Amino acid sequence: MAHYTLIGVDGTPYSSPRPGTIGGHRASRIYGRLDCPSARRAIDNGGYVRHRVFFADEPTAVAAGFRPCARCLPDRYRAWKVSGGRGGTIDCASYGRDCA
């Protein structure tokens, strides 16, 4: 059975039997969709991969201190900007989670 390394709410890696649904860049602390055009371009240009991380879901990425990508999650990014970069850009309750 395959195992995947994901990042938890505390920012530490753990092994999971399921792949992540959200990707991120550890150095810039940005998260986004797995099919993000900006991430794909950076990977194709030979960068990014060394700092690539994965999360089980969006609330986990937020709780780990990552911000939304402006390119693939523009609405979430705008909400993050309006909040002054304090997080709270998603309705964690809709995931059955507390992002605090």
N, C-alpha and C positions, 0 to 999 in steps of 0.2 A: 504494500500500500504506500502511495506517495505521501510525503509530508512536506509541508510548506512552512517557511519561516515568516511569521507575521510579527508586527509590533503591537504591543499591548497599550493600555491606557496610561501606563507609567513610563512608556517609551522604551521598554526592554523587549527584546525578541523572545518569541516562544514558538514551539512547534505545533502545527495544526494539521489535521487530516484534510481540511478544506482550504482551497486557495483564497487569497484575499480578493475583495471586491473593489478596493480602492488602492491606488498607487500613490507613492510620495517620494519626495527628494529630501533625504535626511539633512543635507548641508543647508538648504534654503528653507526647510520646514514648510514645504508646500505639499498639499495633497490634491489629487484629481482623479478623473476617470481613467480606467486602464487604457482606453483608446484616445487619450489626449493628444491632439496634433502637436503641441509644443514638446511634450515628452518624447513622442515618436521621432520628431525631427532631431532632438538632442541625442537620442540613442543612435539614430542613423548616422549622425556626424561623429560618432565615437565617444561621446561624453555621456554623463548622467548615470550610466549603469552602476558605477562603483558606489553611488550614493542612493540607489533605488531601494525603497522599502515598500512593504505592503501591509494593509490593514484589513481586518475582517469586515469593517463597515465604516461609514462616515463618522458616527459618533465617537468611535475609537480614535480616529485620526484627530478630531477636534480635541478630545480629552488629552491626547498625547502632546498637544501644543502646536499642531500644524494648522496652517491657514489654507483656505480654498484657492485653487488655481484660477486666475483671471481669464484664462483662455477657454478652458473646458467647463468651468462652473461660474460663468459671469454673474448670475444672480446671487449666488452664495458669496462671491467675492465682493460684490457691491455692498451686501448686508454686513460683511465683515468690516469693510472700510468705514461704513456709517457708524458701526459700533466702536470705532476707534481702535480696532484690532484686538478687542478683548474677547473674541470668540462669540459664542452664542448665536452663530449664524444659521443653525439648523434647529428644527423642532425635535429635540432628543426624545421627548415623550412619545412621539410618533414611532420611535424605534423601541419603545419600552425601556428607555435608558435615561439616566441623569448625567448630563455632560459637565456638571459642576466639578 
